[in-house]
């Protein structure tokens, strides 16, 4: 088989596969889609009655409380100017309400601050997914000169010099005390405790349909049908945890800086849009989305209305290289836009952190 034939097959086989998959799919009704969501929630969720999940997340309150204290302590930054909570504010959806974060030297970060809800359900972290564990993510934030500009050795030294911290670590981690590992365990334990559940959306899926008003019900219908938000914002945590180019006008190349395959010109354009990572960013969870404005990796959209209007147009730059195949004009009218925005507010939960 010569190279010409092989090259042709590379283009033909994926299309044949996707075509056959498409024609074999049965179109789900609205009722079937809702029932599917209800089953997913009961099977894998942070369901309030799921004791196994509850115990995993709240098994050692002392370590969680220590982690919370550390999270809010500016001692973790080089010049004691900022803490983790400086960018991840509880009252602002664990973001900071601004387009970008502010590092310990007063500089602005290059991307919007992502929220921290349900982190233990994630497989990757940061907008480009460059960290694959919370340990890795924490280390990157601490050592980044644009953020805390710190190192673990100095953190351990500072904590050991603080008698309160020293006693607390000795008590919670007998025989270990303050180490890089125990410090990380404490901070991550607190981060994992930041859970979002019990929202109107959760209650609706649990069977209490009275919690939605008529506009929210219409918005829910649009979310899983005409607007098709559920294609990416799926599952219990309302994200597919995958990277997409959704048409935001930006010079940031996103995931393709990490994924070298995505840097290929061949894979960044037709006929392989489903392989593209060019200007692609991780789908954020919509948990408490109403509280975590502004939106997208660059914080370019101030409100949820701005977000749905952009999607309704099919993105800001429909001809952009690597644009996800799902991004297209939605044809939503004014009443439908209002209903969708109203529904997005039902993902907010009453939990305290």
Secondary structure by P-SEA (a helix, b strand, c coil): ccaaaaaaaaacaaaaaaaaaaaacccccaaaaaaaaaaaaacccccccaaaaaaaacccaaaaaaaaaaaacccccccccccccccccccccccccccccccccccccccccccccccccccccccccccccaaaaaaaaaaccccccccaaaaaaaaaacaaaaaaaaaacccccccaaaaaaaaaaaaaaccccccaaaaaaacccccccaaaaaaaaaaacccccccccccccccccccccccccccccccccccccccccccccccccccccccccccccccccccccccccccccccaaaaaaaaaaccccccccccccccccccccaaaaaaaaaaaacccccccc
